[in-house]
């Protein structure tokens, strides 16, 4: 394995086994995560994603699974609300669940991230002021609790937004970051969470929308994480679903190349649409796609502050594919 591959895949995969298509029961999902976080590939594993409202279901595992150092890392999925007006109450409920969970398992668990799906009324083109207020309110709620350094990401379904709405969201997050000065309190900048797939063809956004999201985030200095659909390294046709599935190497290495080389959307689309594994290169001093390359330090820096992680309901598929391709 090259240093570039290690930099790209370090902690990349947040485990979302509770969610479709795997949709495992809690017992199976947490046991798989507990096993893999102590296994040889633990360096690639990120957090266990769990709805805040279901954290209490993990109480029976306190001694059996949560007693092994280091603390088990979680990302809490917020309840959300159908409209912006209901966000405050839902966030208070989430915060209470997170606080109770960490108190009950003191020193054994760490909920270091919070993920919230944005209500549809906040993704309208003309709602910048409302959007900024809502985003700022979420981040400040954690800042004013005992969790000032919690990472927050705001989910949008890429299949249901326009490039103009993406620009609006990225600008809103950049403005919130400017006002809150996250770096001064050691909190990661608020991020966009990009839904890249699902269980039906309409859930998979076209490469043009994914490219627009990457470009908007890069030019606004907004980090992003991904969720859903990124089970395999390279873009491929899935006959069972009837859709092209985005590849996580295409998306994450493509995003890093886009940021480092200031690529336009058309060029990013070419990277995202490439289904030829041979077009992606791994060398002793970096990685690349066709005529573009980045070194290991650039990859590590971008992973830390820009292209942060992806949620996947399978940790086996990505690592098995990477091994089969000789990348690991």
Buried (B, 14 or more C-beta within 10 A) or exposed (E): EBBBBBBBBBBBBBBBBBBEBBEBEBEEBBBBBBEBBEEEBEEBBBBBBBBBBBBEBBEEBEEEBBEEEEBBBBBBBBBBBEEBEEBBEBBEBBBEBBBBBBEBBEEBBBBBBBBBBBBBBBBEEEBBEBBBBBBBBBBBBBBEBEBBEBBBBBBBBBBBBEBEBBBBBBBBBBBBBEEBEBEEEEBBBBBBBBBBBBBEEEBBBBBBBBBBBBBBBBBBBBBBBBBBBBBBBBBBEBEEBEBBBBBBBBBBBBBBBBBBEEBEBEBBBBBBBBEEBEBBBBBEEBBBBBEBBBBBEBBBBBBBBBBBBBBBBBBEBBBEBBEEBEBB
